[in-house]
Amino acid sequence: MMTFTILVVLIAMLLTGIPIFAGLALTSLAITILSEGSISSVADTVFAKLDNGLLTAIPMFAFMAHVMIRSKVVDDLYDAANAMVGHLKGGLGVATVLACTIFAAISGSSVATALTIGSSAIPQMKRFGYRPSDTYGVIAAGGTLGILIPPSGPLILYAIVSETSIGALFIAGLIPGIMMALLFAIYCMAQGYLRKEIEDVDWIGWKSCLGAMRKSFWSLIMPPLVLGGIYLGVFTASEAAAIGSIYALFVGSVVYKNFGIRDLAITAYDTVRTTSMLFMILAAAAMFGHAVTIIRLPIQLMESVTSMGLGPMQFILMIMLVIFILGMFLETIAIILITTPIILPALMAFDVNLVWYGILLMINLELALITPPVGMNLFVIKGIAKAPLADVIRGAMPYVILMLIGLVLVLIFEPLALWLPRLAGFGN
């Protein structure tokens, strides 16, 4: 009952539009004062959470993403994807999914992926006869890959809150991310065969294809550089973020020659804003975790689960259903920071692999981005296409089903998420 009351109060506060960090902090302070009579323990709790070298990865990955976005690499990426697969049935849809996959591995942001790829893909797809709803749907869904495919901001937040290896989570997201992209691409190809109004795109030839690949070469090798180094044990996630940032500066200033001192200042400012927001949220999340521990909420939850006779799989299914419902109303970051401190002890008691659970959580949060009424990517596409929201939702619904299929596959076949991390030496 207490769990339900706290969740209702916190969700009600967030639905009023109050910032996530403020909602978490106010709720935590109220619980702490009512339980201990003072807030003297809060400062030590916050400092202990933020005194973590892993947090250096957040500003550096954010900086890397901002540099690549500002360098305008997306046009070359989309042209390269279109050159490779655009001539297939439904090829423009497949090219959009491929471009989203690559850009997600550069930006680490779902909203940035949908916004950036959508600006290039929407006019092109409409020109070749794609229905508006189909066009909006594939871009909204393709954008969600930014949560799952590393370097993902939400994955980093989950890693910090759950004290799980960032490197293991990054590598674990690769196969499920590619699997989701393949499901989207197969659906796009099926649309190409079924929708007679979609025009075929002529094959541009090997010479032009290689030319498009050459133009985007420097952008395409960034994901293998960053993730390959982590996988091979050459550097840690924080070191990978630093190397990725230096490489992004090289691509923008030397290769594309469109990233100057003024761009550097703007990018640094954007990075500080993003990082400050995330650190404030992390501090509030530390307070919330401390508060629910004081009132023994995780222990009470575990006792309730035990009394209900639920096993590990039934518990995971129940949590996935709760998160799916929360995803209709809350932002992804809020869901991670509210649910993880509460259910973490139960997951550990059931000996659930936290890396595997993290990937399940990310797929569920992908669904949150395209499920109304608060699906963020739906509103991004509505804004850039000036389209009715109903059309965007209609186009996204088939991809909700595909994501649910992907979620079930990872739920049933645990090695989809854990094979690569174990192969890389991360163990359990």
Salt bridges, closest charged atoms under 4 A:
ASP76 OD1 - LYS215 NZ 3.58
ASP134 OD2 - ARG195 NE 2.81
GLU197 OE2 - ARG131 NE 2.90
ASP200 OD1 - LYS89 NZ 3.37
ASP263 OD1 - ARG70 NE 2.83
ASP391 OD1 - ARG394 NH1 2.83
